[in-house]
């Protein structure tokens, strides 16, 4: 059967209903989706070693002959072994296969095989566990550069590679959407060549050509789409003109003098609000840099101009915190601050909604409850979104639509983020926003002391927790996993690749262990993302109130509330996090008057990982940390948490692709200068691809 890009995965060999459902979790339902599911890494399996020359601890190919018939033994229920000795002129290799009974018949004494796996030394014996094996001349898993794919439970790399091989011929039917003059000008490979070699490259050069073509394409369409977004808001749209007020009248209400950076950003916001054009501004500032003051200033200007503002926070606890701090700042100035969250009683919600509709609330703080259909504003002119990546473009648009009540023009939008992002990257991620940076901390903030600690210091670390609690402080303990992940015996079908989560601290079992064995006399709390929203809110609220002494959590606290009494954060398996994420987590402490500490626990043997962790320990500059993160990890941290609605990058690594990014932006700008609406027949495929790529972004082409 000849496949096309639209062929259902159910038509492929080896795929039934169950596997199809698992593939769907990866966004794969058609052959074309498989072709667009790019490898995350590669394994060079071209070199074949002799048994003696094979380097220990590395996964390599060895050509050898089976010296005997495999021996099968059942150790206990659920565990059986197949063992066989293989030889070559340089020595012997002892193979063990766990729960792979078929190997007893698959390997025949006296025949040659290529084995791929990690060679280990046990005394004078050389061993290999669960190798992949094939007959010479009939190779598909060895003798090549092998793709390693992003996977999900029930889908192995072996399966994914075999499915991609099945559909690879239909790469010839994929439509070429990049205009020919752009391909020629930038010397980009043809699409069919690029798709085939991104999956199964002929050699390193072919892989680089394929990656360059597909990365350029991704960045080019992103640049075109962001240009449409920017032009949409810079076009004919008008906004409320909010007249400036003397800034000093606001500053006198602050209990502190603003930093120069805060003052500069206030001026930028005031200029936007007075311009008559919709403000779309991102305020980036490190944890504790004072972004809330900027929101308060924008709300104050709005209220003084006779308009309403709304601040949307990602959690109820954070919304309540903003409500209290804004009430304290703005209430004495006669500005009415309201709160609207899901946990209010029906009567309370009804009262707040009525006040909003009548214009009796000037600045409302809330969660997603603000965008429900029953909420109407009297004169909405400002939206503040706290922690941008927790709110999608669609949610911002839904709240923006609230301004249409009473014939109001589109509102001004102010986005606040505590994730420091290098400017070049921010221009891509937030291409439709102007960017302000608060790059200094208010005076009096004590830097958090950060330590990298090995496993052998764990007991001392537990004693330090007790010391902090005894002084009346509170502690966060962060785990990378929710559930325990046993390290399954890897087999041929799993390609000998251990679970990436094996051996990680799991928040549920670790909390039980800490409570029963380590801190039986302390009050521990548990928090993770899949808890019910009400349970999460209560767990966090109990910590805020001081009822919980130690909160054991996953990274859901990364963007969280202000708990000035929390003075210690311990991050387990710290090497498994990106530097920017570690920096965000560290920002949970150091918010009060007490000296605060961050302890990074790691068992890593990687010198590179240790160097990264020491970088974090040596600086508290979020922008420097994000630059280092970008160098060492690529943009995964940033793109993984980007606002919903902008497309996910599959290949682009903005560390190594900065030159390519600039070329793609130039090409996009040049094309749009010649054909702003992409109406030329040669450019229609570009428009279609951008529509598909930005499918989740509302009204991008309106």
Number of C-alpha atoms within 10 A of each C-alpha: 5 8 18 18 20 12 17 16 24 17 13 17 10 12 15 12 10 10 15 19 16 17 23 14 12 15 13 19 19 21 26 23 20 23 23 15 19 19 21 12 11 16 13 16 17 14 12 17 16 17 22 15 11 18 14 15 12 11 20 23 27 26 20 24 22 21 18 16 17 23 14 20 13 13 9 8 6 8 12 15 19 20 19 21 19 24 20 17 10 11 14 20 25 16 21 20 25 22 19 18 17 11 20 17 9 11 20 17 14 14 13 19 23 24 27 26 23 19 24 19 12 8 6 6 11 18 19 20 20 26 23 21 21 19 15 14 9 10 13 14 20 25 17 18 20 21 22 20 18 15 17 13 8 13 17 18 23 17 18 20 20 15 19 21 16 16 21 23 15 19 20 15 13 14 11 13 16 20 14 12 9 14 15 10 9 14 12 20 18 16 21 18 17 23 24 22 21 25 26 21 22 13 13 12 11 18 21 14 20 24 21 21 23 21 21 25 22 21 24 25 23 27 23 21 27 23 19 21 20 16 15 16 18 15 9 8 12 17 19 24 17 23 15 16 13 8 14 8 10 16 15 10 14 13 8 10 13 17 16 14 18 24 16 14 18 21 15 14 23 20 15 20 27 17 16 16 21 23 26 23 21 22 25 23 25 24 23 18 21 19 22 16 19 20 26 23 21 23 28 24 25 26 22 18 16 13 22 29 28 27 25 30 25 19 21 28 22 23 22 20 16 24 21 16 14 25 19 14 20 21 13 10 14 12 19 18 23 22 24 25 21 14 12 12 10 9 9 14 18 15 12 19 22 18 17 22 16 13 19 18 24 26 29 23 26 25 21 17 17 25 19 11 10 10 18 24 26 23 25 32 31 31 27 27 26 25 20 27 20 18 20 18 17 17 20 18 17 16 24 21 17 24 23 17 14 12 9 18 21 23 28 29 26 23 26 22 21 22 24 26 27 17 15 12 19 17 15 17 20 18 19 21 22 16 18 21 20 21 17 16 21 16 11 7 15 15 16 22 17 22 17 16 17 13 13 11 10 12 11 10 16 14 12 13 23 19 12 17 18 11 8 13 20 26 27 27 23 27 23 19 21 19 14 16 15 12 13 13 16 19 18 20 15 19 19 20 18 14 14 10 16 14 13 18 22 22 24 19 13 19 24 15 13 16 17 11 10 14 17 12 9 14 12 21 20 21 24 21 13 10 12 9 12 11 14 20 17 14 21 25 17 15 22 19 10 16 14 19 25 28 24 25 28 24 21 14 19 17 22 18 20 19 18 17 22 29 26 28 28 25 28 25 21 24 20 16 16 24 25 24 19 21 25 22 23 27 24 26 28 27 21 15 12 16 16 25 20 27 20 24 22 20 14 15 8 9 9 12 16 16 11 17 23 15 16 24 18 12 15 18 15 24 18 17 25 23 20 20 24 24 14 15 14 19 21 17 19 23 18 12 13 19 21 18 17 22 21 18 15 16 18 24 18 21 17 12 17 14 11 21 25 16 16 24 21 14 19 20 17 12 17 16 11 10 12 15 14 17 12 12 8 12 17 15 18 21 19 13 16 23 16 12 18 21 14 16 20 15 12 19 15 7
